[in-house]
Amino acid sequence: MDARFINPFLQGTISVLKTMAFIEPKPGKPYLKKDALARGDVSGIIGFTGAVNGSMALSFSEKSILKIVSNMLGEEINEVNGDITDAVGEITNMISGVARKELESIGLNVSAAIPTVVSGKGHSIKHILGGPSIVIPFETVDGPFVVDVCMGGT
């Protein structure tokens, strides 16, 4: 997978969480993921078509997403509920938008589907392309999350 497809999602994630949740996530070393197991407890998944096809999943630990959404809404949320799943869908959409704008700046026009949110310990994420994906792990003060991207040219 081309690094040009990954960096926009890395930058988009940092930008959106800094702006919307006042959290500065620290990216770790990307790695190749060959299974379908989600790396978090709540995941937002969005598909892409156009100059490149594929999908992106954001998979948050419960502790990290509770803090992110609490910051976004300005109130303490202590359990995964409808506000959390709605926010994960919106965060997924916002990061996708930033990444697609970045891809467009290098001449790759990409359209996105509507995000889907899945929650629960041990859930799976199957990417549209079906192959391995690149996972960028992030750390926050309140726990980890990952950006899981599987994209390829048309």
N, C-alpha and C positions, 0 to 999 in steps of 0.2 A: 504494500500500500504506500502510496506517495505521501511524503511528509507534508506536501502542500495541502493535503486534505485534512491533516490532523491539527496543524497549528491554528487554523481559524477557530476550532472548537476549544482549544486550550485558552486562547485569548478571550473568546466569547464568555467562557465560564468565569474567568477571573473578573472580567469587566462587569458582567451582570450581577455577580454576587457582591462585589464591592459596592456597586451603585444601589442595588435593591435591598440588600440585607446587611450592609455595613460590615461584611466579613471579607477578610483577605485570605482566600484559600492558597495553600502552598502546594504546587505541583510536585509530584515525585517522578521517578523514572518510568517512562512508558514501557509496557510489555505486551507480548503477544498472548491473546486469550484464545484457547482452542475449544473450550466447553461452553455450555449454555447457562451455567449457573450465575445468577446475579451476584454481584459483590456487595450488595446492600439490602436494606429492608423495604425501601420504597423506591420504585424506578419509574422514570418517564422515558418513553420510547417514541421516536419520530422517524419517519421514512423520508427519503429524498429521491427525486428523479430529475433528469436533465443532463447537463454536461457530465455529471457523475451520478451514479446511483448508489443507494445504500441506506444506512440508518445509523442513528446515534441513540444511545441510552445513557441517562444519568441515573446512577444507582447510589442512594444515600443511606448511611447508617441511620437508625432511628434517632439517635441523640443529635447528629448533625442537622438533620432536616427539621427537627423540632426547634432548634435554636435559629436556623435560617428563617423559617416561616414566622416564628415569634418576633424576630427583628423586623421582618417585612410588614407584619400587621400591627406592630407596636403593642402587642399583648402576649402574655405568657400562654403557650400551648403545651400541654403535658402529655398528650397522647395522639397517635396517628388517627386523624378523623377526616371528615370531608374538606375542611379548610386546608389540611396538609396535602391531600391528593389533588385538590384544585390548584394549589400553589405549585406543586411539582409539575403539573401539566403546563402551567404558565411559565415557570422557570425554563422548562425544556423548550418551549416555544421561543422565548426571548433569546436563549443561547443559540438556538438554531438560526434565528433571524440575524444575529451578529455574525455568525459563521458564514451564512449564505451571502451576506453583504461583502465579507472579506473574500470569499471565493469568487464573487462577481468582479471584484477589483483586479483579479488575475485572469479574467476572461472566462470564468466558468459559471454559467447561469444555471441555478439549481432551484427547484420548487420543493416545498415541504408539504407533507400530509398533516393531518390533525394529530397531536400527540395522544398517546395512550398511557395510562398510569396503572401500574401493578404494585400491590403491596403484600407483604407477608414474608416471613423468614423462609429462606430456601427457594424462592421463586426462580423461574428461568427467563432468559432473554434470548429469543431466536432472531437473528438479524435477517433482513430481507435477502441478502446475497448468500447467506448460509455458510460462508467460510469463516476463517479466524478473524478476530477483530483486534484492534489496538486499544489497550486500556491505559488511560492516564489516571493514576491514583492522585488524590488530593487529600491533604490534611487540613483540618480546621482545629481551633482550640476545643471545639465540642465534638470532635470525632471525624472519621474519614468518609469520603465518598469517591466515586469514580466516574469518569467519562469514558464510555465504551463505544468506539467508532468502527464501523465496517463499511468502507466505500471503495468503489472502483469506477474506472472510466466506462463510457458506453461504447 
